[in-house]
Amino acid sequence: MSIAPQLLRGPSLMAEILLSEAEKAFIHHGDDLRCDGRTRLDYRPIILETGLVSNASGSSRLRLANSDVLVGVKVELASPLSEKPLEGRLEFFVDCSANATPEFEGRGGEDLANEICRFLQMSYMSGDTINLSELSVLAGQQCWVLYVDILILECGGNLYDTVSLAVKSALYTTQIPSIKVATMDGDQPELELSEDPYDTKRLNTQNVPCLVTLMKIGNHYLVDPTPEEECCSSSGVVVAVSGSKKITAVRKIGSGSLHPESLVSMLKTASEVGAVVNKILMKKLLEEETAGKTQKVGFMR
């Protein structure tokens, strides 16, 4: 049997990974043990910081192993959509840093950025995830728009999950200024922002979805795949799961097929894993908030 390394491409990333036959065999037949010692349903270590960008309404930076994502949220007044006059809206923008991976040089990361952006938008469309009516200021005339800017700083596998956790954390910390309608000037109401910088409100992000990626490798599937594991898989699913275990969106990745029974099992597992991840993330965000502000250091603070 040849043990020469081979270049492989994963279904969700464009990067090429050099793997030997022995490495591929272990990834395919390692039972419930993975190359880094995890079981199939374990995540790698996660490091989260919030409130990093001082000129944003909310921000976070999340590192999942070698995947690094920075998110900033800006709130602005705008006209609501004609089909949803009583709601505000979220708009996502994803940018892949050219330093994240050589494949992102030039316009290499645009396709992946657009895919992530579209799937996030789809995941948040369910009315059970976030109450957009809280963003309405004047019915049919003015609403708050939350612009969520996502910068992928480094790619280390499992970008969908990393981005979703960072976005939820940034939305959790987002402060929306208090506003009231002043005296009417003719037919046009006058909006007045509070002068108190601490007079703000926040959205309920309890049910904001987290994305769970499951990759099919051989006869089993696993969460939080590494780049090497992504390259050994021909198919998988990305599942958006709210805090109440509701699946709000599903996207298949890779060119391979999935048996209906496998798909049902993967969706059930994603729902359970997503609920646990949501619970742990909300707990840690609350702990960070109650612990008080730490000394701010670094160029982004």
C-alpha positions in Angstrom: 0.0 0.0 0.0 1.3 3.4 -0.9 1.9 5.8 2.0 2.7 8.8 -0.2 0.9 12.0 0.9 -2.0 13.2 -1.3 -3.5 16.6 -1.8 -7.1 16.7 -0.9 -9.8 19.4 -1.0 -12.6 19.7 1.5 -16.2 20.2 0.5 -16.6 23.5 2.5 -13.2 25.1 2.1 -11.0 25.6 -0.9 -7.7 24.9 0.9 -5.6 21.9 0.0 -4.5 19.6 2.7 -1.6 17.1 2.5 -2.5 13.8 4.0 -0.9 10.3 3.9 -2.8 7.1 3.4 -2.3 6.2 7.1 -3.8 9.6 8.2 -6.8 9.1 6.0 -7.3 5.6 7.2 -7.3 6.7 10.9 -9.8 9.5 10.1 -12.1 7.1 8.3 -11.8 4.2 10.8 -10.8 5.8 14.1 -14.1 4.7 15.8 -15.0 7.3 18.4 -11.5 8.6 18.7 -10.2 11.5 16.5 -6.7 12.7 15.7 -6.8 15.3 18.4 -8.2 13.0 21.1 -11.8 14.2 20.9 -14.9 12.0 20.4 -17.1 12.6 17.4 -19.5 15.0 19.2 -16.8 17.1 21.0 -15.8 20.7 20.1 -12.3 22.1 20.2 -11.4 24.8 22.7 -13.2 28.1 22.2 -11.9 31.5 23.3 -14.4 34.4 23.3 -14.0 38.1 23.9 -16.8 40.8 23.7 -16.8 44.6 23.6 -13.5 44.8 21.6 -14.5 47.4 19.0 -15.2 50.7 20.8 -17.0 52.4 17.9 -19.4 49.6 17.3 -22.8 49.0 19.1 -21.7 45.5 19.8 -18.7 43.3 19.0 -17.1 40.0 19.7 -14.0 38.0 18.7 -14.2 34.2 18.8 -11.5 31.7 18.2 -12.4 28.0 17.7 -9.0 26.3 17.6 -7.3 28.0 14.6 -10.5 29.6 13.2 -10.6 33.3 14.2 -13.6 35.6 13.5 -14.2 39.2 14.5 -17.8 40.6 14.4 -19.0 44.2 14.8 -22.6 45.4 14.9 -23.7 48.9 13.9 -27.3 50.1 14.5 -28.8 52.8 12.3 -32.2 54.3 11.6 -33.7 53.5 8.2 -37.1 52.9 6.5 -38.6 49.5 7.1 -39.3 47.1 4.2 -42.7 47.6 2.6 -43.7 44.0 3.2 -42.7 44.2 6.9 -43.6 47.7 8.0 -43.7 46.8 11.7 -40.3 45.3 11.9 -36.6 46.2 11.8 -34.1 44.0 10.1 -30.7 42.4 10.2 -28.2 42.7 7.4 -25.1 40.5 7.3 -21.8 41.2 5.5 -18.9 38.7 5.4 -15.4 39.5 4.5 -12.6 36.9 4.2 -9.2 38.3 5.1 -6.5 37.5 2.5 -4.3 36.5 5.4 -6.8 33.8 6.5 -5.6 31.3 3.9 -3.7 31.6 0.6 -6.9 30.5 -1.2 -8.5 33.9 -0.2 -6.0 36.0 -2.0 -7.6 38.3 -4.6 -11.2 37.4 -4.8 -10.8 33.8 -3.7 -12.9 34.1 -0.5 -16.0 35.8 -2.1 -17.9 32.6 -2.9 -17.5 31.3 0.7 -18.4 34.7 2.2 -21.5 34.9 0.1 -22.5 31.3 1.1 -22.1 32.1 4.8 -24.0 35.4 4.4 -26.9 33.8 2.7 -27.2 31.0 5.1 -27.1 33.3 8.1 -29.9 35.4 6.6 -31.9 32.2 6.0 -31.3 31.1 9.6 -32.6 34.3 11.1 -35.8 34.5 9.0 -37.8 32.4 11.4 -39.9 34.5 13.7 -39.0 32.4 16.7 -35.3 33.3 16.6 -35.3 37.1 17.2 -38.2 39.5 17.7 -37.6 42.1 14.9 -40.7 44.1 16.0 -38.6 45.3 18.9 -36.6 47.3 16.3 -39.6 49.2 15.0 -39.5 52.9 15.9 -42.4 54.4 13.9 -44.7 51.9 12.2 -44.1 51.9 8.5 -41.7 54.9 8.7 -38.6 54.3 10.8 -36.9 51.3 12.3 -33.5 50.2 13.6 -31.3 48.2 11.1 -28.5 46.1 12.6 -25.6 45.8 10.3 -23.6 42.8 11.2 -20.0 42.9 9.8 -18.1 39.7 10.0 -14.4 39.4 9.3 -12.8 36.0 9.0 -9.2 36.5 10.2 -8.0 32.9 10.0 -9.4 29.5 8.7 -8.9 26.4 10.8 -11.9 24.4 9.9 -15.6 24.7 10.8 -16.1 28.3 9.8 -19.9 28.2 9.8 -20.1 27.3 13.5 -17.4 29.8 14.4 -19.1 32.7 12.6 -22.5 31.9 14.1 -21.2 31.8 17.7 -19.4 35.1 17.2 -22.5 36.7 15.7 -24.7 35.6 18.5 -22.2 36.9 21.1 -21.9 40.3 19.3 -25.7 40.6 19.1 -25.9 39.8 22.8 -23.7 42.8 23.6 -25.4 45.2 21.1 -26.7 48.3 22.7 -29.6 50.0 20.9 -30.1 53.7 21.9 -33.4 54.7 23.4 -35.5 56.9 21.2 -38.8 58.8 21.6 -41.2 60.6 19.4 -41.1 64.4 20.0 -43.7 67.0 19.2 -45.2 66.6 15.8 -44.1 69.1 13.2 -46.9 69.1 10.7 -47.4 65.5 9.6 -43.8 64.6 10.2 -42.9 63.2 13.7 -39.6 64.2 15.2 -37.4 61.6 16.7 -35.3 62.4 19.7 -32.3 60.2 20.8 -31.6 60.0 24.5 -28.5 62.0 25.5 -27.6 59.4 28.2 -25.2 56.9 26.6 -26.3 54.3 29.1 -30.0 54.7 28.3 -30.1 51.8 25.9 -31.9 48.5 25.3 -30.9 45.1 24.1 -32.5 42.4 22.1 -33.4 39.0 23.5 -30.9 36.7 21.9 -31.9 33.5 23.8 -33.2 31.9 20.7 -30.7 33.3 18.2 -29.5 30.2 16.3 -26.1 28.6 16.4 -24.9 26.7 13.4 -23.8 23.1 13.8 -21.8 21.5 11.1 -21.8 17.7 10.8 -19.5 15.9 8.3 -20.1 12.4 7.1 -16.9 10.3 7.1 -17.3 6.6 6.2 -20.2 5.2 8.2 -20.3 7.9 10.9 -20.5 11.6 11.2 -18.9 14.2 13.5 -19.2 17.8 14.7 -16.6 20.6 14.6 -14.5 19.1 11.8 -10.8 20.0 11.4 -9.5 20.9 7.9 -8.1 17.4 7.6 -11.4 15.8 8.5 -13.2 18.1 6.0 -10.9 16.9 3.3 -11.8 13.3 4.0 -15.5 13.9 3.8 -17.5 14.2 0.6 -20.8 15.5 2.2 -22.2 17.0 5.3 -24.9 19.3 6.6 -24.9 22.7 8.3 -27.9 23.0 10.7 -29.2 26.2 12.3 -30.5 25.4 15.8 -32.2 27.9 18.1 -32.0 27.9 21.9 -35.3 26.0 22.0 -33.8 23.2 19.8 -35.8 24.3 16.8 -34.1 23.8 13.4 -34.5 27.0 11.5 -32.4 26.2 8.4 -30.5 23.3 6.8 -27.8 23.4 4.1 -26.1 20.4 2.5 -22.4 20.8 1.7 -20.2 18.6 -0.4 -20.8 16.7 -3.6 -21.6 13.3 -2.0 -25.0 11.9 -1.2 -26.7 11.3 2.1 -29.0 8.4 2.8 -32.4 9.6 4.2 -31.9 7.6 7.5 -28.4 9.2 7.9 -29.9 12.7 7.3 -32.6 12.2 9.9 -30.1 11.0 12.4 -27.7 13.9 11.6 -30.5 16.5 12.1 -31.5 15.0 15.4 -27.9 15.0 16.6 -27.5 18.6 15.4 -30.6 19.7 17.3 -29.3 18.2 20.5 -25.7 19.5 20.1 -27.0 22.9 19.1 -29.2 23.2 22.2 -26.2 22.4 24.4 -23.9 24.8 22.6 -26.6 27.6 22.9 -27.0 27.0 26.6 -23.3 27.0 27.3 -22.7 30.1 25.2 -25.5 32.1 27.0 -24.2 31.0 30.4 -20.7 32.2 29.5 -21.9 35.5 28.1 -23.9 36.1 31.3 -20.9 35.3 33.5 -18.7 37.7 31.5 -21.3 40.4 31.9 -21.8 40.0 35.6 -18.0 39.7 36.2 -17.7 43.4 35.3 -15.5 45.2 32.8 -11.8 44.2 32.7 -9.0 46.5 31.9 -9.0 47.2 28.2 -5.7 46.7 26.4 -4.7 46.1 22.8 -5.1 48.1 19.6 -8.8 47.3 19.2 -9.9 48.5 22.6 
